[in-house]
Amino acid sequence: MYNLLYFNGDNIMTNTQSANKRIKTNENKRKHNVSKKSMMKTFIKRTQKAINEKNKEKANIEFKQLQKILDKLVFKKIIHKNKAARHKSNFTIKIKKI
């Protein structure tokens, strides 16, 4: 909920200077979070690919990297802890079935 009077591309006209700053900082945080989520999705795909290839060693290596990424994102509150737990649980089960 921004206190905007006028928004057109780069021209932001807010009621207060602090609201203007919040818009800019929120946009920078959003870009950073999108980048981190994209990285997470890449590691999920790599782990899934190793599982589909039935390569247990490679799957374990990729899964360890994925766990590290998920834990960092939970600590920084980019993703919810239950989402990370769900991914870790599902991949653990899939790797054990190989």
KAZIJO-V321158 format. One record per residue. RES is the residue in one small letter. PSI is psi in degrees with one decimal (999 if undefined). Layout:
res:RES psi:PSI
res:RES psi:PSI
//
This chain:
res:m psi:100.5
res:y psi:150.0
res:n psi:66.5
res:l psi:140.7
res:l psi:-34.4
res:y psi:130.6
res:f psi:121.1
res:n psi:94.8
res:g psi:-118.4
res:d psi:-17.1
res:n psi:104.2
res:i psi:124.0
res:m psi:105.5
res:t psi:170.8
res:n psi:-31.7
res:t psi:158.6
res:q psi:-34.6
res:s psi:-34.3
res:a psi:-38.1
res:n psi:-43.5
res:k psi:-40.5
res:r psi:-38.7
res:i psi:-44.8
res:k psi:-45.1
res:t psi:-38.0
res:n psi:-38.3
res:e psi:-40.7
res:n psi:-41.6
res:k psi:-39.8
res:r psi:-45.1
res:k psi:-42.1
res:h psi:-44.7
res:n psi:-38.7
res:v psi:-40.2
res:s psi:-45.1
res:k psi:-39.3
res:k psi:-36.8
res:s psi:-41.1
res:m psi:-41.5
res:m psi:-45.2
res:k psi:-35.9
res:t psi:-45.0
res:f psi:-34.5
res:i psi:-43.8
res:k psi:-39.8
res:r psi:-41.5
res:t psi:-43.8
res:q psi:-38.8
res:k psi:-42.4
res:a psi:-37.3
res:i psi:-42.6
res:n psi:-29.5
res:e psi:-3.6
res:k psi:30.6
res:n psi:97.0
res:k psi:-39.4
res:e psi:-49.3
res:k psi:-39.0
res:a psi:-40.9
res:n psi:-41.1
res:i psi:-47.7
res:e psi:-37.7
res:f psi:-38.3
res:k psi:-40.9
res:q psi:-41.3
res:l psi:-42.6
res:q psi:-42.8
res:k psi:-44.7
res:i psi:-46.5
res:l psi:-43.1
res:d psi:-38.4
res:k psi:-42.2
res:l psi:-34.1
res:v psi:-43.6
res:f psi:-36.8
res:k psi:2.6
res:k psi:35.8
res:i psi:-35.5
res:i psi:161.7
res:h psi:147.4
res:k psi:-32.3
res:n psi:-32.3
res:k psi:-43.4
res:a psi:-42.5
res:a psi:-39.6
res:r psi:-45.6
res:h psi:-46.1
res:k psi:-42.2
res:s psi:-47.2
res:n psi:-41.9
res:f psi:-34.2
res:t psi:-45.3
res:i psi:-44.1
res:k psi:-38.7
res:i psi:-37.1
res:k psi:-28.7
res:k psi:-15.6
res:i psi:999
//
